[in-house]
Amino acid sequence: MKLYLTPRTCALAVDIVAREIGVALEPVWVDVRAKRLKDGSDLHRINPKGQVPALETDDGQFLTETGVIIQYLCDRHGAGHLLPGTLDMERYRVLEWMSFMSSELHKTFTPLFRANTPPAYRVIAIENLQRRFAWLDRVLAARRFLHAQRFTAADAYCFTIVMWAELHAIDLAQWPHLHGYLQRIGARPSVQAALATERDELATPPAA
């Protein structure tokens, strides 16, 4: 299977989950701003929404949206430790967290990545993020992971999104429980390997 991805995007969460499961995905790097693959082809032929991640399955189908791709990988490979099975309430608790990451954190970050966002709105977005980080900090004061005292798919997604704070000079050290949690997740071999792959891609000179 192929994973279409761009460094410093939510595609990192998919990569982490795949490595946790032990599934080797072929990375296909995308210039998401230009909507181009390295061979010059149009990203829209893979994902009409022009976004990453996208997963090309063994039978040539394409899946998009981080949460959906993660569910597919976990279900296909029986990774119940990362995402419990259907009709298990524990599954819906993990999905509840993933929905929070998508709607309350990911989308709140989005204006900060756009150059045309008015300065006043950037301040509002950062304030909204800080409130959510403060809430996460209180939750993590009593647990090592988001759910069930073990690493799940939700933790891969949370790490990926919250670490964007560093790109926008938001000091996470002011929330010590959240900061410690990120350090624990960041030390996992799957996360270290996924981040190393991103660093290698960022260090690769663009094609002439």
Secondary structure, DSSP 8 states (H G I E B T S, - for coil): -EEEE-TTSTHHHHHHHHHHHT---EEEEEETTTTEETTS-BGGGT-TT--S-EEE-TTS-EEESHHHHHHHHHHHTT-TTTS--TT-HHHHHHHHHHHHIIIIIIHHHGGGG-TTS-HHHHHHHHHHHHHHHHHHHHHHTS-SSSBTTB--HHHHHHHHHHGGGGGGT--GGGSHHHHHHHHHHHTSHHHHHHHHHHHHHHHS----
